[in-house]
Amino acid sequence: MKERKKRLAMLIDLRKCIGCNACSLACKSENDVPLSVWRSWVKRVEKGSYPHSREFFLPILCNNCDNPICVTVCPVNAGIKRPDGIVTIDPHRCIGCRYCMASCPYGVRYINPERKIAEKCYWCHHRVDAGLDPACVDACPTEAMMFGDLNDPGSAIAKAVAENAVQVIKPESGTEPYVFYIDLDIDAVEASQSEEK
Amino acid sequence: MDTQVLYNIFHQEAFGFNIAMYFYLTGLSAGSFILSTLAYGFGMNQYKPLGRVGVILATLLLVIAPFFLLIHIGMPLRAWHLFVYLNWSSPITWGSFLLILYPINCIIYGYFMFKEKMKPTRIFGLIGIPLAIAVHGYTGFILAFGKARALWNTALMPILFLASAIVSGIALMILVVILKDRFFSKEKRIDRDLIMNLGKLLAWMIVFDLFLVGSDLLVLLISHSDAQAAAYLILGGKFSVMFLIIENLLGKIIPFILLAVPKFRTLPTVIAASILVVVGIFFMRYVVVVAGEFIPLL
């Protein structure tokens, strides 16, 4: 039987997320992310008014898309999509033109203020290659985050994605994102700070 | 549903002033070049005085423009990567070659023009037209490929950029020709017929530009929610003064009235209209670039 291609994916169960920001912090220290920029963060949205209200937590990180627009538009081929689906940036190739930042529908790329090149979450591929989970998944105290090979039918993530109603952020962007969410709320995704009307 | 964001991060600005300025200068350059070829490429002899001014402006502006890119990018010393590691799906890769070919062609075209060799001038002028269209059209594709941003992601963007390039090019040319005739020519006399002729041309190009801006806006207002938000941002939000008052009223509608109504069309009003247009188009670039990335994505 032909072996199926590996496709790494992440599943975040928002029913379990308590908004503790352990993932953001683990990411910062694991990847040495400078002050003022984030590779992953937790957006916090309050919906409704007391007593009928709820606070929603939305951990956001790079979706490592299957059709990444950042790789399409990079003028120097610094964006690389690995065979297992992780999208990385060649730090020696990037010229810091910011086109990837401008085109990413998820706003997950930033310019490292010290190195002056584009950086983003790449699911800690240095850890993944060593057989570990990404730092955020490891740090999550409620085990809300799950990481693995979606194309392996026996993996926990493949089973969980099959058995639950899952959603991705902005499926309409056509980038085929691979961070799946359980219990994702559209208002929490779309709520924006600068709504001046 | 009532929602309130309690915590989110701030995102860095991707493009901004430098890129807007780059788009503005390439637009002026492409517009000037196309005007200079009217006489030397297509034989419209009434525009002959524009030939030399046009090619000098086109070359100078296009030599200045890429410096704004070098200021913008984080690693300017790596700019040579653009010519070695090519990605043909990126408009910036197309642009890096256009930014080399177009000024070289401008210089050759200008050289033959000043040597008064008409045949090669005509050939290089005609080669230059697709290059000039491409060197500014590709900047429209840069924005159009930024598919996360509703204000940018429209097929109208390249043609919208070209229309405003020609509008700003004609206006700049009017100003420069007047300055040249008044202070640097032997007779110190302004060629009124030429100026009035250019003024009429400018008026009708403004109409075309307004039509494109209007159709872009109408479709944004009907389209998906992000597009509507972008339309409201420039119509009633933070960028409404720049977009409605400076770019469109002062930069297009008033100059059009000054230029199109025969009673108003005198030398001072043509000068005033041209200044308004040159300033207005800068604000057009700025609004498109900065308002486009103003609304946070998540």
Interface residues (C-beta under 8 A of the other chain):
Chain A: V37 W38 W41 V42 K43 R44 V45 E46 K47 G48 S49 E55 L58 I60 I69 T72 V73 C74 P75 V76 N77 A78 R93 C94 I95 G96 C97 R98 Y99 M101 A102 S103 C104 P105 Y106 G107 Y110 I111 R115 K116 I117 I169 E172 S173 G174 D187 A188 V189 E190 A191 S192 Q193 S194 E196 K197
Chain B: M1 D2 T3 Q4 V5 L6 Y7 N8 I9 H11 Q12 A14 F15 L69 H72 I73 G74 M75 P76 R78 A79 H81 L82 Y85 L86 N87 S89 S90 P91 I92 T93 S96 I142 F145 G146 K147 A148 R149 H224 S225 Y232 L233 G236 G237 K238 E293 F294 I295 P296 L297 L298
